[in-house]
Amino acid sequence: MTGMGTGRLAGRVALITGASRGIGAGVARLFGAEGAHVVLVARTVGGLEEVDDAVRAAGGSATLVPLDLTEFDKIDQMVAALYERFGRLDILVGNAGILGELGPLGHLDVKLFQRLIDLHVTANWRLIRACDALLRQAPEGRALFTSCAAGHEPTAYWSGYAVTKAALEMMVRTYAAELNKTRVRALLIDPGPVATALRKGAFPGEDRATLAQPDDVAELFLKAVLG
């Protein structure tokens, strides 16, 4: 059953990756409170259950999908199940990400570099590939992807994270250009510095009280859907 509330996203179906914590969890809580049925994807079952509890406490509804997005065939299976259940997808939020390691490009572990490519680039491409037809079935489909300055401002030692975020940005811009004459829109969301675990990994000594919180920046995603 889709969200039955009277919020601004009432009746819409939203698929959110990286939804067990951080920005993804903040977006899930807000979208659920606004009436969307949120499909929450992450590897961590416990984290998903906590977000589910918060969504339901606010009167929303959710479906939990414990999934490692680098198991690419399972993305297709998940989206096929969404089609069977809902017949469309209103909102895709490609948010899952990892920092990897900061340091010289030449020092980055080979397996970690591949993991960054798999998660930031290939998994999001597989999501686009699988979800495109469902988004086109929606009255106003939206595909939103989380990015950051590292993806377009070369900075020493941001390594594989920056490289793969840059690839993600070009992929989303290319997809957006292809959607120009449709009702679907693809957008990049750069929330700026946010108090997340990924940010803490990059700046461990930073005063997190000075940063925006995930629930605060979730509003950017809502505005992108409604705009």
VOVO-523275 format. One record per atom (N, C-alpha, C): residue in three letters; x, y, z. Coordinates in steps of 0.1 Angstrom, whole numbers, padded with zeros to 4 digits, always signed. Example, Ala and Ser with C-alpha at 12.3 -4.5 7.8 and 13.67 -1.06 7.14 Angstrom:
residues 2
ALA+0132-0057+0078
ALA+0123-0045+0078
ALA+0132-0033+0078
SER+0128-0022+0071
SER+0137-0011+0071
SER+0129+0000+0079
//
This chain:
residues 227
MET+0009-0012+0000
MET+0000+0000+0000
MET+0009+0012+0000
THR+0006+0022-0008
THR+0013+0034-0008
THR+0009+0043+0003
GLY+0017+0054+0005
GLY+0014+0063+0016
GLY+0000+0068+0015
MET-0007+0068+0027
MET-0021+0073+0027
MET-0023+0086+0033
GLY-0012+0093+0037
GLY-0013+0106+0044
GLY-0017+0117+0034
THR-0018+0129+0040
THR-0022+0140+0032
THR-0010+0150+0030
GLY+0002+0145+0031
GLY+0014+0153+0029
GLY+0016+0156+0015
ARG+0027+0163+0012
ARG+0030+0168-0001
ARG+0034+0156-0011
LEU+0038+0145-0005
LEU+0041+0133-0013
LEU+0031+0122-0012
ALA+0019+0125-0008
ALA+0009+0115-0006
ALA+0007+0106-0018
GLY+0007+0093-0016
GLY+0005+0084-0027
GLY+0017+0081-0036
ARG+0028+0088-0034
ARG+0040+0085-0042
ARG+0048+0074-0036
VAL+0056+0068-0045
VAL+0065+0057-0041
VAL+0079+0062-0043
ALA+0087+0061-0033
ALA+0101+0066-0033
ALA+0111+0054-0029
LEU+0121+0052-0038
LEU+0131+0042-0035
LEU+0144+0050-0031
ILE+0149+0047-0019
ILE+0160+0054-0014
ILE+0171+0045-0010
THR+0183+0047-0016
THR+0195+0038-0013
THR+0203+0045-0002
GLY+0211+0037+0005
GLY+0218+0042+0017
GLY+0209+0048+0027
ALA+0198+0041+0029
ALA+0187+0046+0038
ALA+0188+0043+0052
SER+0199+0035+0057
SER+0199+0031+0071
SER+0205+0041+0080
ARG+0211+0052+0074
ARG+0217+0062+0083
ARG+0220+0074+0075
GLY+0224+0085+0081
GLY+0229+0097+0075
GLY+0218+0103+0066
ILE+0222+0109+0054
ILE+0213+0116+0046
ILE+0202+0107+0041
GLY+0205+0095+0037
GLY+0194+0086+0032
GLY+0183+0084+0043
ALA+0187+0082+0055
ALA+0178+0081+0066
ALA+0169+0093+0068
GLY+0176+0105+0067
GLY+0169+0118+0068
GLY+0159+0120+0057
VAL+0163+0116+0045
VAL+0153+0117+0034
VAL+0142+0108+0036
ALA+0145+0096+0040
ALA+0134+0086+0043
ALA+0124+0091+0053
ARG+0129+0096+0064
ARG+0120+0101+0074
ARG+0111+0112+0069
LEU+0117+0122+0062
LEU+0109+0133+0057
LEU+0099+0129+0046
PHE+0104+0120+0037
PHE+0095+0116+0026
PHE+0083+0108+0032
GLY+0086+0099+0042
GLY+0076+0092+0048
GLY+0066+0101+0055
ALA+0071+0111+0062
ALA+0062+0120+0070
ALA+0053+0128+0060
GLU+0058+0130+0048
GLU+0051+0137+0038
GLU+0041+0128+0029
GLY+0040+0116+0034
GLY+0030+0107+0028
GLY+0035+0097+0017
ALA+0047+0097+0014
ALA+0052+0088+0004
ALA+0054+0074+0011
HIS+0052+0063+0002
HIS+0056+0050+0007
HIS+0071+0049+0003
VAL+0079+0047+0013
VAL+0094+0047+0011
VAL+0099+0033+0011
VAL+0107+0030+0000
VAL+0113+0017-0001
VAL+0128+0019+0003
LEU+0132+0013+0014
LEU+0145+0017+0020
LEU+0155+0006+0017
VAL+0166+0009+0011
VAL+0176+0000+0007
VAL+0189+0003+0014
ALA+0195-0007+0021
ALA+0208-0006+0027
ALA+0213-0020+0031
ARG+0226-0021+0034
ARG+0231-0034+0038
ARG+0227-0037+0053
THR+0226-0027+0061
THR+0224-0029+0076
THR+0210-0030+0080
VAL+0206-0042+0083
VAL+0192-0045+0087
VAL+0188-0037+0099
GLY+0196-0037+0110
GLY+0193-0029+0122
GLY+0190-0015+0119
GLY+0199-0009+0111
GLY+0197+0005+0107
GLY+0184+0008+0100
LEU+0181-0001+0091
LEU+0168+0000+0083
LEU+0156-0001+0093
GLU+0157-0010+0102
GLU+0146-0012+0112
GLU+0144+0001+0120
GLU+0155+0007+0124
GLU+0154+0020+0132
GLU+0147+0031+0123
VAL+0151+0032+0111
VAL+0145+0042+0102
VAL+0130+0039+0100
ASP+0127+0026+0098
ASP+0113+0021+0096
ASP+0105+0025+0108
ASP+0110+0023+0120
ASP+0103+0027+0132
ASP+0100+0042+0132
ALA+0110+0050+0128
ALA+0108+0065+0128
ALA+0097+0069+0118
VAL+0098+0062+0106
VAL+0088+0065+0095
VAL+0074+0062+0100
ARG+0072+0050+0106
ARG+0059+0046+0111
ARG+0054+0054+0122
ALA+0063+0059+0131
ALA+0059+0067+0142
ALA+0054+0081+0137
ALA+0058+0085+0126
ALA+0054+0097+0120
ALA+0041+0095+0111
GLY+0036+0083+0111
GLY+0024+0080+0103
GLY+0027+0075+0089
GLY+0039+0073+0086
GLY+0043+0069+0072
GLY+0043+0053+0071
SER+0047+0049+0058
SER+0048+0035+0056
SER+0060+0032+0048
ALA+0066+0020+0050
ALA+0079+0017+0044
ALA+0080+0002+0041
THR+0088-0001+0031
THR+0092-0014+0027
THR+0108-0015+0029
LEU+0113-0025+0036
LEU+0127-0026+0038
LEU+0133-0036+0029
VAL+0144-0032+0023
VAL+0151-0041+0013
VAL+0166-0042+0017
PRO+0170-0052+0026
PRO+0184-0053+0029
PRO+0192-0058+0017
LEU+0201-0050+0012
LEU+0207-0053-0001
LEU+0221-0046-0003
ASP+0230-0054-0007
ASP+0243-0048-0011
ASP+0242-0044-0026
LEU+0242-0032-0029
LEU+0239-0027-0043
LEU+0250-0032-0053
THR+0261-0036-0048
THR+0271-0042-0058
THR+0268-0056-0062
GLU+0257-0062-0056
GLU+0252-0074-0062
GLU+0242-0070-0072
PHE+0247-0067-0084
PHE+0239-0059-0094
PHE+0226-0066-0098
ASP+0227-0079-0100
ASP+0214-0086-0105
ASP+0203-0084-0095
LYS+0206-0082-0082
LYS+0196-0081-0072
LYS+0189-0067-0074
ILE+0195-0057-0080
ILE+0189-0045-0083
ILE+0177-0047-0093
ASP+0180-0055-0103
ASP+0170-0058-0113
ASP+0158-0065-0106
GLN+0161-0075-0097
GLN+0151-0082-0091
GLN+0142-0073-0082
MET+0149-0064-0075
MET+0141-0055-0066
MET+0132-0046-0074
VAL+0137-0041-0085
VAL+0129-0031-0093
VAL+0117-0039-0100
ALA+0120-0051-0104
ALA+0109-0059-0110
ALA+0098-0062-0099
ALA+0102-0064-0087
ALA+0092-0065-0076
ALA+0084-0053-0074
LEU+0091-0041-0075
LEU+0084-0028-0073
LEU+0074-0026-0084
TYR+0078-0030-0096
TYR+0068-0029-0108
TYR+0056-0038-0105
GLU+0058-0050-0101
GLU+0047-0059-0098
GLU+0038-0053-0087
ARG+0043-0047-0078
ARG+0035-0042-0066
ARG+0029-0028-0069
PHE+0036-0019-0075
PHE+0032-0005-0077
PHE+0029-0001-0091
GLY+0036-0007-0101
GLY+0034-0004-0115
GLY+0041+0009-0119
ARG+0048+0015-0110
ARG+0055+0027-0113
ARG+0065+0030-0102
LEU+0074+0040-0104
LEU+0082+0045-0093
LEU+0082+0061-0095
ASP+0078+0068-0084
ASP+0078+0082-0085
ASP+0091+0089-0083
ILE+0099+0083-0073
ILE+0111+0090-0069
ILE+0122+0079-0067
LEU+0133+0082-0073
LEU+0145+0074-0070
LEU+0156+0083-0064
VAL+0161+0079-0052
VAL+0171+0086-0046
VAL+0184+0077-0045
GLY+0193+0080-0054
GLY+0206+0072-0053
GLY+0216+0079-0044
ASN+0216+0074-0032
ASN+0223+0081-0021
ASN+0235+0073-0015
ALA+0235+0060-0017
ALA+0245+0051-0011
ALA+0259+0055-0015
GLY+0268+0056-0005
GLY+0282+0059-0009
GLY+0291+0055+0003
ILE+0304+0054-0001
ILE+0314+0052+0009
ILE+0326+0062+0006
LEU+0334+0065+0016
LEU+0345+0074+0014
LEU+0357+0067+0008
GLY+0359+0054+0012
GLY+0371+0048+0008
GLY+0383+0052+0016
GLU+0394+0056+0010
GLU+0406+0061+0017
GLU+0410+0074+0011
LEU+0414+0083+0019
LEU+0420+0096+0014
LEU+0435+0094+0014
GLY+0441+0099+0003
GLY+0455+0097+0001
GLY+0459+0098-0014
PRO+0471+0096-0017
PRO+0475+0097-0031
PRO+0468+0086-0040
LEU+0464+0090-0052
LEU+0458+0081-0061
LEU+0466+0068-0063
GLY+0479+0069-0064
GLY+0487+0058-0066
GLY+0488+0048-0055
HIS+0483+0052-0043
HIS+0484+0044-0031
HIS+0471+0037-0028
LEU+0461+0040-0036
LEU+0447+0034-0033
LEU+0447+0019-0036
ASP+0442+0011-0027
ASP+0441-0003-0029
ASP+0432-0006-0041
VAL+0437-0016-0049
VAL+0430-0020-0061
VAL+0415-0024-0059
LYS+0413-0033-0049
LYS+0400-0038-0046
LYS+0391-0026-0041
LEU+0396-0017-0033
LEU+0388-0006-0028
LEU+0384+0003-0040
PHE+0393+0006-0049
PHE+0390+0014-0061
PHE+0379+0008-0068
GLN+0379-0005-0070
GLN+0368-0012-0077
GLN+0355-0011-0069
ARG+0356-0012-0056
ARG+0344-0011-0048
ARG+0338+0003-0050
LEU+0346+0013-0050
LEU+0341+0027-0052
LEU+0334+0028-0066
ILE+0340+0023-0076
ILE+0334+0023-0089
ILE+0321+0015-0089
ASP+0321+0003-0083
ASP+0309-0005-0083
ASP+0297+0002-0076
LEU+0300+0009-0065
LEU+0289+0015-0057
LEU+0285+0028-0062
HIS+0294+0037-0065
HIS+0291+0051-0070
HIS+0287+0052-0084
VAL+0292+0043-0093
VAL+0290+0044-0107
VAL+0281+0033-0112
THR+0286+0021-0111
THR+0279+0009-0117
THR+0265+0007-0111
ALA+0265+0007-0098
ALA+0252+0005-0091
ALA+0242+0016-0095
ASN+0246+0028-0095
ASN+0236+0039-0099
ASN+0232+0038-0114
TRP+0242+0033-0122
TRP+0238+0031-0136
TRP+0228+0019-0137
ARG+0230+0009-0129
ARG+0220-0002-0129
ARG+0207+0002-0124
LEU+0207+0012-0114
LEU+0194+0017-0109
LEU+0187+0025-0120
ILE+0195+0033-0127
ILE+0189+0041-0138
ILE+0183+0031-0149
ARG+0191+0022-0152
ARG+0187+0012-0163
ARG+0174+0005-0159
ALA+0174+0001-0146
ALA+0162-0007-0141
ALA+0150+0001-0139
CYS+0152+0014-0134
CYS+0141+0022-0130
CYS+0135+0031-0140
ASP+0142+0033-0151
ASP+0138+0043-0161
ASP+0124+0041-0166
ALA+0120+0029-0169
ALA+0107+0026-0174
ALA+0096+0029-0164
LEU+0099+0026-0151
LEU+0090+0028-0140
LEU+0088+0043-0137
LEU+0099+0051-0138
LEU+0099+0065-0136
LEU+0090+0072-0147
ARG+0091+0066-0159
ARG+0083+0072-0170
ARG+0068+0069-0168
GLN+0065+0059-0160
GLN+0051+0056-0157
GLN+0045+0066-0147
ALA+0053+0073-0140
ALA+0049+0082-0130
ALA+0044+0095-0136
PRO+0035+0102-0129
PRO+0031+0116-0134
PRO+0042+0126-0135
GLU+0051+0125-0125
GLU+0063+0134-0125
GLU+0075+0127-0118
GLY+0081+0118-0126
GLY+0092+0110-0120
GLY+0104+0119-0117
ARG+0111+0115-0107
ARG+0123+0122-0103
ARG+0134+0112-0099
ALA+0146+0114-0104
ALA+0157+0106-0101
ALA+0168+0116-0095
LEU+0170+0114-0082
LEU+0179+0123-0075
LEU+0192+0115-0070
PHE+0203+0121-0072
PHE+0216+0115-0068
PHE+0224+0124-0060
THR+0229+0119-0049
THR+0237+0127-0039
THR+0252+0128-0045
SER+0256+0141-0046
SER+0270+0143-0050
SER+0276+0153-0040
CYS+0288+0158-0043
CYS+0295+0167-0034
CYS+0305+0175-0043
ALA+0311+0185-0036
ALA+0321+0193-0043
ALA+0333+0185-0049
ALA+0336+0174-0042
ALA+0348+0166-0046
ALA+0346+0160-0060
GLY+0333+0159-0065
GLY+0330+0154-0078
GLY+0333+0163-0089
HIS+0335+0176-0086
HIS+0337+0186-0097
HIS+0348+0196-0094
GLU+0354+0196-0082
GLU+0364+0205-0078
GLU+0377+0196-0075
PRO+0386+0195-0084
PRO+0398+0186-0081
PRO+0405+0190-0068
THR+0406+0181-0059
THR+0413+0183-0046
THR+0422+0172-0043
ALA+0435+0175-0040
ALA+0445+0165-0037
ALA+0440+0155-0026
TYR+0443+0143-0029
TYR+0441+0132-0019
TYR+0427+0127-0017
TRP+0417+0133-0025
TRP+0403+0127-0024
TRP+0402+0115-0032
SER+0411+0112-0040
SER+0413+0099-0046
SER+0401+0093-0053
GLY+0399+0080-0050
GLY+0388+0073-0057
GLY+0374+0078-0055
TYR+0372+0084-0043
TYR+0359+0090-0040
TYR+0356+0101-0050
ALA+0366+0110-0052
ALA+0364+0121-0061
ALA+0362+0117-0075
VAL+0370+0107-0080
VAL+0370+0102-0093
VAL+0356+0096-0096
THR+0351+0088-0087
THR+0339+0081-0090
THR+0327+0090-0088
LYS+0327+0100-0080
LYS+0317+0110-0079
LYS+0316+0119-0091
ALA+0328+0121-0097
ALA+0328+0129-0110
ALA+0321+0121-0121
ALA+0324+0108-0121
ALA+0318+0099-0131
ALA+0302+0099-0129
LEU+0298+0098-0116
LEU+0284+0098-0113
LEU+0278+0111-0118
GLU+0284+0122-0116
GLU+0279+0135-0120
GLU+0277+0136-0135
MET+0286+0131-0143
MET+0285+0131-0158
MET+0274+0121-0162
MET+0273+0110-0155
MET+0262+0100-0159
MET+0249+0106-0156
VAL+0247+0113-0145
VAL+0234+0119-0142
VAL+0230+0130-0152
ARG+0240+0138-0155
ARG+0238+0149-0164
ARG+0234+0144-0178
THR+0241+0133-0182
THR+0238+0127-0195
THR+0224+0121-0195
TYR+0220+0115-0184
TYR+0206+0109-0183
TYR+0196+0121-0183
ALA+0199+0132-0176
ALA+0190+0143-0176
ALA+0188+0149-0190
ALA+0198+0149-0198
ALA+0197+0155-0211
ALA+0188+0145-0220
GLU+0189+0132-0217
GLU+0181+0123-0225
GLU+0166+0124-0221
LEU+0163+0129-0209
LEU+0150+0130-0204
LEU+0143+0143-0207
ASN+0150+0151-0215
ASN+0146+0165-0217
ASN+0131+0167-0222
LYS+0127+0157-0230
LYS+0113+0158-0235
LYS+0103+0149-0229
THR+0107+0145-0217
THR+0098+0136-0209
THR+0093+0143-0196
ARG+0085+0136-0189
ARG+0080+0142-0176
ARG+0090+0139-0164
VAL+0100+0131-0167
VAL+0110+0127-0157
VAL+0121+0137-0157
ARG+0126+0139-0145
ARG+0138+0148-0143
ARG+0148+0141-0135
ALA+0161+0142-0139
ALA+0172+0137-0131
ALA+0181+0148-0126
LEU+0184+0148-0113
LEU+0190+0159-0107
LEU+0201+0154-0097
LEU+0212+0162-0096
LEU+0222+0160-0087
LEU+0220+0169-0075
ILE+0221+0164-0063
ILE+0219+0171-0050
ILE+0232+0172-0043
ASP+0238+0184-0041
ASP+0250+0186-0033
ASP+0246+0192-0020
PRO+0245+0185-0009
PRO+0240+0190+0003
PRO+0250+0198+0011
GLY+0263+0198+0007
GLY+0273+0205+0014
GLY+0277+0197+0026
PRO+0285+0203+0035
PRO+0290+0196+0047
PRO+0279+0191+0056
VAL+0278+0178+0059
VAL+0267+0173+0067
VAL+0273+0164+0077
ALA+0267+0163+0089
ALA+0272+0155+0100
ALA+0269+0140+0097
THR+0276+0134+0089
THR+0274+0119+0086
THR+0287+0112+0090
ALA+0285+0098+0090
ALA+0297+0090+0092
ALA+0308+0091+0082
LEU+0303+0093+0069
LEU+0313+0095+0058
LEU+0321+0108+0060
ARG+0314+0119+0064
ARG+0321+0131+0067
ARG+0331+0130+0078
LYS+0327+0123+0089
LYS+0336+0121+0100
LYS+0348+0113+0096
GLY+0347+0104+0087
GLY+0359+0097+0082
GLY+0369+0106+0075
ALA+0364+0116+0068
ALA+0372+0125+0061
ALA+0378+0136+0070
PHE+0370+0140+0080
PHE+0374+0151+0089
PHE+0371+0147+0104
PRO+0379+0138+0109
PRO+0377+0132+0122
PRO+0377+0142+0134
GLY+0384+0153+0132
GLY+0385+0163+0143
GLY+0376+0174+0142
GLU+0367+0174+0132
GLU+0358+0185+0130
GLU+0347+0186+0141
ASP+0343+0198+0144
ASP+0332+0200+0153
ASP+0319+0198+0146
ARG+0313+0186+0149
ARG+0301+0182+0142
ARG+0289+0191+0145
ALA+0289+0198+0156
ALA+0278+0207+0160
ALA+0277+0219+0150
THR+0288+0221+0143
THR+0288+0233+0133
THR+0282+0229+0120
LEU+0280+0216+0118
LEU+0275+0211+0105
LEU+0260+0209+0104
ALA+0255+0210+0092
ALA+0241+0207+0089
ALA+0238+0192+0093
GLN+0226+0189+0098
GLN+0222+0176+0101
GLN+0215+0169+0090
PRO+0215+0156+0089
PRO+0208+0149+0078
PRO+0194+0153+0076
ASP+0186+0155+0087
ASP+0172+0159+0086
ASP+0171+0173+0080
ASP+0181+0181+0082
ASP+0180+0195+0077
ASP+0181+0194+0062
VAL+0191+0187+0057
VAL+0194+0187+0042
VAL+0184+0179+0034
ALA+0176+0170+0042
ALA+0166+0163+0035
ALA+0156+0172+0027
GLU+0154+0184+0033
GLU+0146+0194+0026
GLU+0150+0197+0012
LEU+0163+0196+0009
LEU+0168+0199-0005
LEU+0162+0188-0014
PHE+0161+0176-0010
PHE+0156+0165-0018
PHE+0141+0167-0020
LEU+0134+0171-0010
LEU+0120+0174-0011
LEU+0117+0185-0021
LYS+0125+0196-0020
LYS+0123+0207-0030
LYS+0126+0202-0044
ALA+0136+0193-0046
ALA+0139+0188-0059
ALA+0127+0180-0065
VAL+0120+0173-0056
VAL+0109+0165-0061
VAL+0097+0174-0064
LEU+0095+0184-0056
LEU+0083+0192-0058
LEU+0085+0203-0068
GLY+0098+0206-0071
GLY+0101+0217-0081
GLY+0098+0214-0095
//
